[in-house]
Amino acid sequence: NNCNTIAFAHTEPTVFFEYVFDTAKKAREKNLKTVFASCGYIQEKPLRELAPYLDAAIIDVLDTEIMDATISGDVLMNKFIYSDSYLKSARM
C-alpha cells in the first residue's frame, strides 16, 4: 500500500521482458515509479517500447571492450567518467 517504486533487478529483466513491459505499463497507470537494472543486452526495438514506462535505468555493462573504449575516450577528451558520458558515446 505504501509502495511508490517497482525495481526490476537482481535477475536480468530482459529475460522476462514481457512481464517487465506489462508491469511497467500498469505501474505508469497507477503513478508508480519504475527502475530497470540490466547488463544492457537488449535490442533497440524492445528498448524503445519499454523506455516510455521507465523512470530510471541502471546499466551495468559487462562488455569490457565497450567500457575500455568509453573510458579511454572520456580520458582523451578530458571528461569526467559519468553514466551520461557513456550513454552519449554509446549512441554515436
Buried (B, 14 or more C-beta within 10 A) or exposed (E): EEEEEBEBEEEBBBEEBEEBBEBBBEBBEEEBBBBBBBEBEBEEEBBEEBEEBBBEBEBEBEEEEBBEEBBEBBEEEEEEEEEEBBEBBEEE
